[in-house]
Every structure is written in C-alpha cells, then in structure tokens.
Amino acid sequence: MNIEARKILLVQEFLRIDNEKIISALEYFLHKSKSENFEENLKPMSLEKLNEEIDKAIDDESNNRLINSKDLKDKIQKWD
C-alpha cells in the first residue's frame, strides 16, 4: 500500500473517532512529531552561506529590492 492510500485510510479512521481525548492525543502526537522531525532535519548554516546571505541582503537594500510589511500585506490581500 502506498503512502497516499495509507493517508486516505488514516483520515477515514480519524473521521470515525468520537472520543475527545483520543482526538486531543492524536493532535498532540502529530504536532510533537512534526516539530521533532523538523528539528532533526534542521542543519546549521555555514559561515560562508551566512556571509552570502548578508551580502545579498545588503545588495537588495542598496538596490531598492525590499518591500515593507504593510505594502506586502496589501499586495497579498489582492491575491484573492
């Protein structure tokens, strides 16, 4: 059975749950597992990469390739 089929079966089983405690436990487990997985795959940035990112940010600022948060929010709201 592939992962897509397993996910569908899991969702179907989840939809049959009537117990609040079980749902809360599953939510907790899911969030905890996702967080642990993220942290396990998190790799520190090298000093060289950090310096490249800083140089790029300075260049972007010097060449007016920035947008302030208010303008960005306005632009995102127009996406709908």
Secondary structure, 3 states (H helix, E strand, C coil): CCHHHHHHHHHHHHHCCCCHHHHHHHHHHHHHHHHHHHHHHCCCCCHHHHHHHHHHHHHHHHCCCCCCHHHHHHHHHCCC
